[in-house]
Amino acid sequence: MFFKGRILFYPLLKKLLKLLPLSPTAINNVKVKGGALYIAILVSIIIGIILCMFIMIANFNQRNVTKYAQASQLNFNLQSAFEMAQSDYFTEEKNNKWIKNTLNEDSLKIKKMYWGAYLLITAQTKNRHHSLSQSGLYGSVMPSDTGLMISDNSRPVGLSGAIVFKANCYLPKAGIKGVFIEGQSFINSPQNTGFTKISPMQIPLVDKGIIEEIKQQQNNSNVYLDSVVSFLPQNYDQSFNNKTIVFEVSGQLNNMHLKNNIKIIGKNIEISNTCTLENVLIVCDKVKFKEGFKGKVHVIAGDSIITEKKCEFNYPSSFVLLPKESETNTLNWIDINEDCKFYGGILALNKSDNQNSTKVFIKLNGKCEVNGFIYSSDYLHLQGKMNATIICDKLLLKTPSAVYENHMLACEIDPKKYSHLLAIPQIFKKTARLMCCQKMN
C-alpha cells in the first residue's frame, strides 16, 4: 500500500480532498484505499486545466497576430489606394468602383471628386472579416520661388508705401514707379530689384477640367446622389464614407456646429460667429461671414464672398468665385476685410473671354493676412501681408478716395514662409505631384 497510517502530506491532500465526497476530517480515522487513483485523477484534472489554459492563450495570441496582420494589410491597402488615385493607372472608369486585389482576397474602392477648390480622395478597403476607410484633401505643392505674376500690359506698376518682395515678382517690362497714395510715399526694400522679373504677356490659364468640376459642384448636379435635408441638429458630423448631407439654408445661420461631409446650399447666406464649421462646403450666390467667425470652410459662390473684420479661416480653406456667364458688364468680387487671416486658396475665375462680360475682383484689405494661393482672372486689389503665390491679370487699387489701375499699396509678398507646409488648389494642368492637406475619417 502507498499510504500507511497518517497521510504524510496532510495539508496539501486536505485541500485536494475538498473536491471529493469524502469529508476532510475523516482522514484522521479512516484508511484511504485506492488513494493513488484519486491522486492520479486530481493530477490529471489539474494538468488538463493547465493545458487548456495554454491552448486558450495560444489561440488568443494567434487570433491577435492574425488580426494585427489583417489590420496592417488593410492600412497598406489604404496607402496604396491614395497612391493609385494620384497615378495614371486610375481612370474615370475605376472611380467609385471596387477593384479586386490580384494577390489576395482584399478589395479597394477609390472615389475622387472636388470639394471646393481641393481634390477629395476617399479610399475604402475590405477583406472577409474587416474593412477600413479614410478620406483626404489634396492639392499641389506650393511654389516658393514665385511671389507675384501679372500680365504685361506695357504700363509701369505704381508702388506706394512699404513694398517688400521676398520671392520672384513678375511685373510688366515697363517697370515700376513710385507714387504717393493715401498719405504714403513709396519705400523700396533693398532686395526688391533682385526679385523683380519681366512678366509674360498672359498669365497661366486655369485648366478647363478644373472649371468643369467646380461648375458641377455649383450646379448641384450630384444632389440626387446625396441626402437633402431642411433641418439638422446643432451638432452634426457626417463621415465622408457616407452620402453627402445637403442642408438648404435661407438667411442667417446661427449656433450650428457642423463637420465634414456636409454641403450648405442657398441663395444669400450669412454665417454667424456663433457657428463652427469644419471641412463644410458652402454653395451659394452670395455669402457673408460675420465679424469674428472662425472655421475651416470651402465656398463656391456665383456673385460675392464677403468676410467682415477679424475672421479666421484655418487650413485648408478655399474660396471660389465663379460667376454665371452674362453679356452685361458687371463686377463680382471677393472681399477679405481688416484683421482677417486666411490659410488656403482664393480663386476668382472668369469663364468668358468676352471683354464686355462679367469681371471678377479680389480685394485684400491692408490689415489682412493671406497664406497660400491667390488667383484672379481679372482684377486684384493687392495690399497687406501675403505669404502666398499671387497670380492676376491686372492690379486695381480701390481706396476711399479713388481707384488706381496697375497700382499696389503697402504690401509684403513672402511665399517662402509656408511653402514647405501648405498645399494649394491644383488649378493648372494635372501634372504636379499632389500633397495631402488633411486626412479625415
Order of alpha helices (4+ residues) and beta strands (2+ residues): alpha-alpha-beta-beta-beta-beta-beta-beta-beta-beta-beta-alpha-beta-alpha-beta-beta-beta-beta-beta-beta-beta-beta-beta-beta-beta-beta-beta-beta-beta-beta-beta-beta
